[in-house]
Amino acid sequence: MDLGIAGKRALVCASSRGLGRGCAEALAAAGVDLVLNARGEEALARTAAEIAAAHGVAVVPVAADITGEDGRTRVLEAAGAVDILVTNAGGPPPGYWTDWGREDFLRAIDANMLTPVMLMQALVPGMMTRGWGRVVNITSQAVKAPVAQLGLSNTARAGLTGFVAGTARQVAPHGVTINNLLPGLHATDRADALDAGVARAENISLEEARARRAATIPARRYGTPAEFGAACAFLCSVHAGFIVGQNILLDGGAVVATL
Ligand code: NAP
């Protein structure tokens, strides 16, 4: 399917690896020029070069912490007037509900709620003026079904979800859509880190921890960044203009719910 977005320009945050990279790859395959971001300069430069070589699009890497004001300013300066925004950042650490103090909550809210809100506030007005735009926020399955040990994530992402629910309706008349993609378990470094925690806690191998978690998913496997990216690119396509303010779960059926 021709996604109809060749020649458009996208900012994909936190995209040197994992789900962000999956989104960047799929947009590049659709002919979209990219501004990519991550903190680690070397891995980001490598990813940018690989994507540019594979898809023949322009790729500008900006090494910066997207959750900090300085980093965000540098990324936004490089991005300029983009048509597509994919927000993403690392997820907060796991723990028990009494583990976290005010500073921990503020860090999580900053990274996984206020950062996407600030990025939308910076970039969506231009999209509205130009009459076309797409925003996809990478959130989490935890928005629909809490993961108990990810209380910081449950909390921060619920706030972003509420913001998007209202805002998406305000910008839709101007040709701009905002939607959230909710990953369940995907095979990325983040999933490896969480699996390693399970392996340590239960005194089992990493492979055993992975197999046990995969067995809880009706699809009996983890998702891939490529599958995730393809869904993201579709939401950014010309065909998705009537999809507004939705929370789309990509979880292999893990969340058991009729709706
Ligand atoms: P990942 O494999 O660890 O990749 C994270 C990417 O984000 C890397 O490129 C990393 O590069 C970059 N990054 C992290 N913090 C950043 C920051 N402050 N500023 C700029 N770049 C940053 O993670 P992932 O699995 O793709 O997860 C992406 C998001 O989806 C996370 O919020 C995660 O909690 C959520 N999620 C993932 C899963 C899953 O199963 N994978 C499930 C539910 C939710 P640097 O480290 O170099 O900055």
Boltz pocket constraint, residues with backbone or C-beta under 6 A from the ligand:
constraints:
  - pocket:
      binder: B
      contacts: [[A, 13], [A, 14], [A, 15], [A, 16], [A, 17], [A, 18], [A, 19], [A, 20], [A, 37], [A, 38], [A, 39], [A, 40], [A, 41], [A, 43], [A, 64], [A, 65], [A, 66], [A, 67], [A, 88], [A, 89], [A, 90], [A, 91], [A, 92], [A, 138], [A, 139], [A, 140], [A, 141], [A, 183], [A, 184], [A, 185], [A, 186], [A, 187], [A, 188], [A, 189], [A, 190], [A, 191]]
      max_distance: 6.0
